Amino acid sequence: MNYLPTAQASHVVWADPARAQAFAVWLASTATQHGLDPASLLLASSDASFRRYFRIASASQGSCIIMDAPPDKEDCQPFVKVAGL
């Protein structure tokens, strides 16, 4: 399993190393653009589906929520549509 470092002792655990790598690459490219602090990433919650939610500190917005869902398991288009409203 892979771990992403956080500001606290808890870690984000990934069962799939490829998913962990894809998330790390995405977060690295997104963090600078949106003023996010990758070291502050914490698991916020998960639900009965394959989705997981993370909280991350933002320099301009306090904190933000990131949703992660494997594309082959979840259709994220409704979530993206709502986010754009």
C-alpha positions in Angstrom: 0.0 0.0 0.0 1.1 3.6 -0.7 0.8 6.5 1.7 0.6 10.2 1.1 2.3 12.3 3.8 0.0 14.5 5.9 0.5 17.2 8.5 -0.8 14.9 11.2 0.2 11.3 12.1 -2.7 9.8 10.1 -2.0 8.8 6.5 -4.0 8.4 3.4 -3.9 4.7 2.4 -4.2 3.5 -1.2 -4.9 -0.1 -2.0 -3.9 0.4 -5.6 -0.4 1.8 -6.2 -1.4 3.0 -9.7 -4.3 5.0 -8.3 -2.0 6.5 -5.6 0.5 7.6 -8.3 -2.3 9.1 -10.5 -3.6 11.0 -7.5 -0.2 12.2 -6.5 0.5 13.5 -10.1 -2.9 15.2 -10.3 -2.5 16.8 -6.9 1.1 18.1 -7.7 -0.2 19.7 -10.8 -3.3 21.1 -9.2 -1.9 22.3 -5.8 0.2 25.1 -7.3 -2.6 26.4 -9.5 -5.1 26.5 -6.6 -2.8 27.3 -3.7 -3.3 23.9 -2.0 -1.0 22.4 0.7 -0.4 18.7 -0.2 1.1 18.1 3.2 -2.3 18.9 4.8 -4.2 16.2 2.9 -6.5 14.2 5.3 -9.2 11.7 4.6 -12.6 13.5 5.2 -14.9 10.5 4.7 -15.8 7.7 2.4 -19.2 6.3 1.5 -20.8 3.0 0.4 -19.5 3.5 -3.1 -16.0 3.7 -4.4 -15.8 7.4 -3.7 -13.5 8.9 -1.1 -13.4 12.5 0.1 -10.3 14.4 1.3 -9.9 17.8 3.0 -6.9 19.9 2.0 -5.8 23.3 3.2 -6.0 26.2 0.7 -4.1 29.5 1.0 -7.1 31.5 -0.3 -10.1 29.4 0.7 -9.3 27.9 4.2 -9.9 24.3 3.1 -11.3 22.4 0.1 -12.8 19.0 -0.4 -11.4 16.7 -3.1 -13.4 13.7 -4.3 -11.6 10.7 -5.6 -13.5 8.0 -7.5 -12.0 5.4 -9.9 -13.3 6.3 -13.4 -14.0 2.6 -14.2 -16.2 2.3 -11.1 -17.9 5.7 -10.8 -19.5 8.1 -13.3 -18.3 11.5 -12.0 -20.0 13.6 -14.7 -23.0 14.4 -12.4 -20.6 15.6 -9.7 -18.6 17.7 -12.2 -21.8 19.2 -13.5 -23.0 20.2 -10.0 -19.5 21.6 -9.2 -19.8 23.9 -12.2 -23.1 25.4 -11.1 
